[in-house]
């Protein structure tokens, strides 16, 4: 289990590195480089628009790779999704800017971002299911949380590389070629990920299935449509929080508050580091107290914390911004640490790869694709404190809270030892 969980974590970290490095670039440089005829705000919105395309593609990727996972096994999904995401990420680093090839530049960016999202849509289902279906029932939450640490590792890698380049290069050098280096590094990471995953064995639960679904998506839509919609709505708040902190706030802090890029990245990375470290702890609590209570607690905390978070961000003070981000990330991980065990347990094995992945990635469209765009627009309408953003995030948290309240508990019942017989 340790070897399997480590390989799943490493692969997920690499895939999310690819996805996050685009978000950082969108917040910092893609607007002026690929949409130079737009105003600064409109350019940022356009860059976040291409960022959102990756989320739209993710449910499609979960359908495509979910079909493969339910028909042919979880393991092939891991290899194919990693190849697709890695290749498209390297290609983003090679796209000429608008000044070189005109309107073809943002079009290419859009296509490659779509392919990135397609690959990532398959990654989560494959990595999580392979781990969850190998894990013992009483510790499924813990072992399944390892792939959930991957996004934090990927984010820290992506932003660590960007931070190092930003600290060593001038603004002109970073805009000319420095931003491309993190994308090129994805090729090396993809090769390492393929090597790590080459020794993984197929899921035992998949091997036990006698009647594989011929059309998994059709079965999911026919028999589990309500479950898919509820899980998508429930997970939307997690995506909204994560990308409000890691993508929108980076652009807001540097452009509106005048905080240096380095300070913003350090504050965000510090909060993500704590979140990643506490993921197994929250997962253990989920094994002990249940998946649903953890999700409800995380949603409630998010609803309470969003207004304080934007108020702390608006100060521009590094310590206060970090505290605001940290509170948001703790509410996020209270939910998402247990999701890797919760979603697979909601679906029967024959359609699990499709159902769990589609619900998970539809939540990304609702919460992740729209949040940087909506938050940027709302922040423009307010004063120094973006209260509109706080209201938007609080509203999503309340909707997600309602969806989680309608979902059942799935934690396996603990075996009870028999009472001793008294003579």
Secondary structure, DSSP 4 states (H G I P E B T S, - for coil): -HHHHHHHHHHHHHHHHHHHHHHHHIIIIIHHHH-TTS-HHHHHHHHHHHHHHHHHHHHHHHHHHHHHHHHH-HHHHHHHHHHHHHHHHHHHTT---HHHHTTHHHHHHHHHHHHHHHHHHHHHHHHHHHHHHHS-GGGHHHHHHHHHHHHHHHHHHHHHHHHHHHHHS-HHHIIIIIHHHHHHHHHHHHHHHHHHHTTPPPPHHHHT-SS--SSHHHHHHHHHHHHHHHHHHHHHHHHHHHHIIIIIHHHHHHHTS---HHHHHHHHHHHHHHHHHHHHHHHHHHHHH-HHHHHHHHHHHHHHHHHHHHHHHHH--HHHHHHHHHHHHHHHHHHHHHHHHHHHHHS-GGGHHHHHHHHHHHHHIIIIIHHHHHHHHHHHHS-SS-HHHHHHHHHHHHHHHHHHHHSPP-PPPPP-PPPPPP-
